[in-house]
Amino acid sequence: MLKKITTLASVVLLSAVTACGSGGGGGGTGSSGDTITMGFAQVGAESGWRTANTKSIQDEAKAAGIDLKFSDAQQKQENQIKAIRSYIQQKVSVIAFSPVVETGWDTVLLEAKRANIPVILTDRSIDSDDTSLYKTFLGSDFVEEGRRAGDWLVSNASGPTSVVELQGTTGAAPAIDRKKGFEEKIAAKPDIKVVASQTGDFTRSGGKQVMEAMLKSQPKIDVVYAHNDDMGLGAIEAIKAAGKVPGKDIKIITVDAVKDGMQALANGEINFIVECNPLLGKQLMDLAKKVVKGEEVPARVVTEEGTFTQEQAKAALPQRQY
Ligand code: GYE
């Protein structure tokens, strides 16, 4: 499984359920004619992954003839809630968003439901008992990504190994799940210990800052596990500034596989990357058309992904789109 590379995202459809709700999937009252209007509340522009994700959504909305209203919440939940409320007021046909954190969405999503506007979760999920608040969730399996990172370390570590973890945004699904999957796998080797774990907020500057502090406070660091490429790239800067060689003195594992990360992997500064595919636009627009028509959609759509070693990164880089 570790060796498997998927260059193009394909889709695994899990449990198909009926798109419930009051006929027609709601919404649409404010759209002119047959044009679908989508309100999309993006997390922010915190990483290379996010930039590629935003471009995919904008390009594919255009290609699908969907009128896209797009907002950037600058990593703040309150901004996303405001954007969703404004989409409700504008009576868009469908709302899609990538929740910055997992909890605290019930109230605003209930407002959307009462306004009869269907909601699609993309990329990140929410933690709510009420699954009627959204029609479907399209995105990666973040626990599995964490497991793949842990598997690699278990097969490649020898002797006592001190790991520092750079976590994503506190409370975000990918931060919670990537930690969980990784811990699950390294538990098999008690020699591997996470000696420090802190958030770098999924940004390059955050990763650099946290790594600088860890290099000062930790007597021995063998491995960095960063929840995304950008934080790993920030950590590389800090490691170099401390006079150490990234990829050799300190091994680095990241998640995403965006171009800058893949380049660092090919150069030997990162040791292993778990892929997370940001190109969700096409699948999102297809789902949006269906929920607006009131058609059946699967409750969960999982993007299929692989992993990259240094050699595999060298081979894949020339064709990498993002
Ligand atoms: O891994 C990270 C971004 O939610 C999967 O968010 C996404 C994550 C991605 O900031 O780079």
Residues whose N, C-alpha, C, O or C-beta is under 5 A from the ligand:
A	BS01	GYE	E46 S47 W49 R50 D123 R124 P174 F202 H227 N228 D256 C276
